[in-house]
Amino acid sequence: MTDNIRVRFAPSPTGFLHLGGLRTALYNFLFAQKNNGRFLLRIEDTDRTRYVEGAVENMVKSLQELGIDYDEGPFKEDNLHPSTASVNSYFQSERLDIYHKYVEELISNDKAYHCFCTKEELDEMRIKQQENKETTKYDGRCRILTQEQVEKNLEGELGFVVRMKMPNDHVFSFDDLVRGNVQIASDLIEDQVILKADGFPTYHLAAVVDDHLMGISHVLRGEEWLYSTPKHIFLYESLGWTPPIWVHLPLLLNTDRSKLSKRLGDFSVSNYISQGYLKEAIINFVALLGWHSAEDRELFTLEELIKEFTLERITKSGAIFDITKLDWMNGHYIRNLPLEYIGELCKPYFSEVGIDVSDDVKYLKVIARARDQITKLPEIILHSEMFYKESDIKPENMSILSQDISQSVIKWFINALEAPQDTGLNKESITTMVSACSQELGIKGKTLFFPLRIALFRDCNGPDISMLIDTLGIKTSIERLKKAL
């Protein structure tokens, strides 16, 4: 393995960062961090028809929110690679002169050629191939044009693209750190377009040129690019360059093992964050979509992932995206991360429904109880608002509350709470108070607990009485008990 590790995440700004892209970015980041390497962000924006305004900013924000920071890339003027002339040079749309230079070199070395075929000609060609049950690919008809014909077409300003001149009867063989040795016959590969009619390069050319000029040592990308690798190897060889080490990540699959498609749902990172998933859970979950540790652990911090991550433990088989596992993992982190941290994350949800949580002591007590019952942050309101807002008492609970013994319990507690206390009330002293009430009135169980819970909590079932009174506070507890008389 090379000592100078340089990897990149090179998304197209055609939408917000989705979980598949996050996994690619995360694996590159972990690998660079583990090996004291450099992690680059490059924006492959050569397809201008699919460009989405704000997508780049969303990607950068999403990565930074999750703790994945890049060493070189857009908006980092102080960390430029020598191959880049300005901060914008990490946008491929700003590097067109570089790509045109290498296109001319490929043409002059007979490794690429001008193709003047129209869309109508290409459509007709593919229809005939399908009718004859042949492989649908470009048939290379413009490969045989003479230099004179090419020059005449160019002088006539005919529209053209530039295609690679892929070798015939050749088997491309390359090693992939996940797949092992891969062999792909050239007759399965068409003469790929490398420069489009609008003057922009395709992914194939731009990625190869940039990866070489930016010194990329390892290319970690999705499995869908595996069968494009021969095209890239051909470009490396044609330009006299050494290819990087290839690492193709397994597909993401639904639970029925069908391919996960971002078009079938909103799998954007920002969507999951807005749904109340914690960054710690998202990172942990995504890391296990195609990788596992030597001990088959399931719970990792980002720092632990950096320490444990190796390319050798990336799996070949597709990774199952199971939302129930993400929910479980999210619930774990909600329950186990510092209480103050979870409290801060939850505050916006209380603000949305107009609940004042300025009493920090009470608020953290509420969060401490409620977080044990939720899997996503927005659910916190359902399990917390009863400590701040009084709801109506259900008729069946009202019948319990109206019984004489219930009223006696409530009066007893009002007197006890209003009596001067030698020390401040806490859970232990309230528990002692409950025992004293039980002995004095000669009752226990639901006869004692139900009226108190209904008065304080509006339900028979819920937290124990000491927790309720301790969380509500003495003043609010007395107010609610008096309303229940």
Secondary structure, 3 states (H helix, E strand, C coil): CCCCCEEEECCCCCCCCEHHHHHHHHHHHHHHHHCCCEEEECECCCCHHHCCCCHHHHHHHHHHHCCCCCCECCCCHHHCCCCCCCHHHHEHHHCHHHHHHHHHHHHHCCCEEEECCCHHHHHHHHHHHHHCCCCCCCCCHHHHCCHHHHHHHHHCCCCCEEEECCCCCCEEEEEECCCEEEEEEHHHCCCCEEECCCCCECHHHHHHHHHHHCCCCEEEEEHHHHHHHHHHHHHHHHCCCCCCEEEEECCEECCCCCECCHHHCCCEHHHHHHCCCCHHHHHHHHHCCCECCCCCCCCCCHHHHHHHCCHHHECCCCEECCHHHHHHHHHHHHHHCCHHHHHHHHHHHHHHCCCCCCCHHHHHHHHHHHHHHCCCHHHHCCCCHHHCCCCCCCHHHHHHHCCHHHHHHHHHHHHHHHCCCCCCCCHHHHHHHHHHHHHHHCCCCHHHHHHHHHHHHCCCCCCCHHHHHHHHCHHHHHHHHHHCC
